[in-house]
Amino acid sequence: MGRPPQCLECKFANWQRTSAGRLHPSGDGRCTREYPPVRLPISMYFIGSSAPRPSGGYINRKDEWRQCPQFQPRPKP
């Protein structure tokens, strides 16, 4: 098995927890990174009714390590 996912140390990771507050055995979570809206020049427009929005955000502590361009380490307590 390779290294654990980079999400484990990321400040944007929001892990699913049990009712007792422990990490859920499923390893599931969500990436909470939000993106600022894309501002286009006045001469351009998006096709459709709104600006594109990212979807997904599923993360899992059991996945293999992958480099994430949005990674930011959690602040030390």
ChimeraX commands (.cxc) that place a marker at each C-alpha (Angstrom):
marker #1 position 0.00,0.00,0.00 radius 0.5
marker #1 position 1.22,3.52,-0.83 radius 0.5
marker #1 position 1.14,6.65,1.26 radius 0.5
marker #1 position -2.17,7.78,2.81 radius 0.5
marker #1 position -4.12,10.49,0.98 radius 0.5
marker #1 position -2.88,14.05,1.30 radius 0.5
marker #1 position -6.37,14.96,2.56 radius 0.5
marker #1 position -5.49,13.53,5.99 radius 0.5
marker #1 position -3.41,16.62,6.75 radius 0.5
marker #1 position -5.50,19.16,4.83 radius 0.5
marker #1 position -7.42,21.96,6.52 radius 0.5
marker #1 position -10.28,21.58,4.02 radius 0.5
marker #1 position -10.99,17.93,4.95 radius 0.5
marker #1 position -14.24,17.41,6.86 radius 0.5
marker #1 position -14.38,13.78,7.98 radius 0.5
marker #1 position -17.57,11.87,8.79 radius 0.5
marker #1 position -17.79,11.14,12.51 radius 0.5
marker #1 position -19.69,8.69,14.72 radius 0.5
marker #1 position -22.21,9.86,17.34 radius 0.5
marker #1 position -19.37,9.62,19.89 radius 0.5
marker #1 position -17.27,12.08,17.85 radius 0.5
marker #1 position -14.73,9.56,16.55 radius 0.5
marker #1 position -13.75,9.21,12.90 radius 0.5
marker #1 position -16.27,6.99,11.13 radius 0.5
marker #1 position -14.90,3.54,10.12 radius 0.5
marker #1 position -16.00,4.13,6.51 radius 0.5
marker #1 position -13.22,6.73,6.11 radius 0.5
marker #1 position -15.58,9.02,4.19 radius 0.5
marker #1 position -15.49,12.80,4.18 radius 0.5
marker #1 position -15.86,15.91,2.06 radius 0.5
marker #1 position -13.48,18.52,0.77 radius 0.5
marker #1 position -14.83,21.88,1.91 radius 0.5
marker #1 position -12.62,24.03,-0.36 radius 0.5
marker #1 position -14.76,26.78,-1.89 radius 0.5
marker #1 position -13.93,28.54,-5.11 radius 0.5
marker #1 position -14.48,32.21,-5.76 radius 0.5
marker #1 position -16.87,32.87,-8.64 radius 0.5
marker #1 position -15.19,33.23,-11.99 radius 0.5
marker #1 position -15.41,36.79,-13.29 radius 0.5
marker #1 position -15.38,37.10,-17.04 radius 0.5
marker #1 position -14.68,40.21,-19.07 radius 0.5
marker #1 position -17.82,42.14,-19.99 radius 0.5
marker #1 position -17.46,40.93,-23.59 radius 0.5
marker #1 position -17.84,37.23,-22.57 radius 0.5
marker #1 position -20.57,35.13,-21.02 radius 0.5
marker #1 position -21.28,31.61,-19.79 radius 0.5
marker #1 position -23.57,29.38,-21.82 radius 0.5
marker #1 position -26.48,28.38,-19.62 radius 0.5
marker #1 position -28.20,30.10,-16.74 radius 0.5
marker #1 position -25.29,30.43,-14.33 radius 0.5
marker #1 position -21.52,30.30,-13.93 radius 0.5
marker #1 position -20.01,26.81,-13.75 radius 0.5
marker #1 position -19.81,25.31,-10.27 radius 0.5
marker #1 position -17.58,22.41,-9.22 radius 0.5
marker #1 position -19.33,19.28,-7.98 radius 0.5
marker #1 position -18.16,16.23,-6.07 radius 0.5
marker #1 position -15.87,16.75,-3.10 radius 0.5
marker #1 position -15.88,13.13,-1.91 radius 0.5
marker #1 position -12.70,12.11,-0.05 radius 0.5
marker #1 position -11.76,8.93,1.79 radius 0.5
marker #1 position -9.02,8.34,4.34 radius 0.5
marker #1 position -8.39,4.86,2.91 radius 0.5
marker #1 position -7.60,6.02,-0.64 radius 0.5
marker #1 position -4.08,6.00,-2.03 radius 0.5
marker #1 position -2.04,9.20,-1.85 radius 0.5
marker #1 position -2.61,11.71,-4.64 radius 0.5
marker #1 position -1.15,15.17,-5.09 radius 0.5
marker #1 position -3.84,17.82,-4.66 radius 0.5
marker #1 position -3.25,21.29,-6.11 radius 0.5
marker #1 position -5.53,22.83,-3.42 radius 0.5
marker #1 position -3.80,21.19,-0.42 radius 0.5
marker #1 position -3.18,23.45,2.57 radius 0.5
marker #1 position -1.86,21.95,5.80 radius 0.5
marker #1 position -3.99,22.12,8.92 radius 0.5
marker #1 position -2.76,24.74,11.41 radius 0.5
marker #1 position -0.96,23.28,14.40 radius 0.5
marker #1 position -2.92,23.67,17.66 radius 0.5
marker link #1:1,2 radius 0.2
marker link #1:2,3 radius 0.2
marker link #1:3,4 radius 0.2
marker link #1:4,5 radius 0.2
marker link #1:5,6 radius 0.2
marker link #1:6,7 radius 0.2
marker link #1:7,8 radius 0.2
marker link #1:8,9 radius 0.2
marker link #1:9,10 radius 0.2
marker link #1:10,11 radius 0.2
marker link #1:11,12 radius 0.2
marker link #1:12,13 radius 0.2
marker link #1:13,14 radius 0.2
marker link #1:14,15 radius 0.2
marker link #1:15,16 radius 0.2
marker link #1:16,17 radius 0.2
marker link #1:17,18 radius 0.2
marker link #1:18,19 radius 0.2
marker link #1:19,20 radius 0.2
marker link #1:20,21 radius 0.2
marker link #1:21,22 radius 0.2
marker link #1:22,23 radius 0.2
marker link #1:23,24 radius 0.2
marker link #1:24,25 radius 0.2
marker link #1:25,26 radius 0.2
marker link #1:26,27 radius 0.2
marker link #1:27,28 radius 0.2
marker link #1:28,29 radius 0.2
marker link #1:29,30 radius 0.2
marker link #1:30,31 radius 0.2
marker link #1:31,32 radius 0.2
marker link #1:32,33 radius 0.2
marker link #1:33,34 radius 0.2
marker link #1:34,35 radius 0.2
marker link #1:35,36 radius 0.2
marker link #1:36,37 radius 0.2
marker link #1:37,38 radius 0.2
marker link #1:38,39 radius 0.2
marker link #1:39,40 radius 0.2
marker link #1:40,41 radius 0.2
marker link #1:41,42 radius 0.2
marker link #1:42,43 radius 0.2
marker link #1:43,44 radius 0.2
marker link #1:44,45 radius 0.2
marker link #1:45,46 radius 0.2
marker link #1:46,47 radius 0.2
marker link #1:47,48 radius 0.2
marker link #1:48,49 radius 0.2
marker link #1:49,50 radius 0.2
marker link #1:50,51 radius 0.2
marker link #1:51,52 radius 0.2
marker link #1:52,53 radius 0.2
marker link #1:53,54 radius 0.2
marker link #1:54,55 radius 0.2
marker link #1:55,56 radius 0.2
marker link #1:56,57 radius 0.2
marker link #1:57,58 radius 0.2
marker link #1:58,59 radius 0.2
marker link #1:59,60 radius 0.2
marker link #1:60,61 radius 0.2
marker link #1:61,62 radius 0.2
marker link #1:62,63 radius 0.2
marker link #1:63,64 radius 0.2
marker link #1:64,65 radius 0.2
marker link #1:65,66 radius 0.2
marker link #1:66,67 radius 0.2
marker link #1:67,68 radius 0.2
marker link #1:68,69 radius 0.2
marker link #1:69,70 radius 0.2
marker link #1:70,71 radius 0.2
marker link #1:71,72 radius 0.2
marker link #1:72,73 radius 0.2
marker link #1:73,74 radius 0.2
marker link #1:74,75 radius 0.2
marker link #1:75,76 radius 0.2
marker link #1:76,77 radius 0.2
view
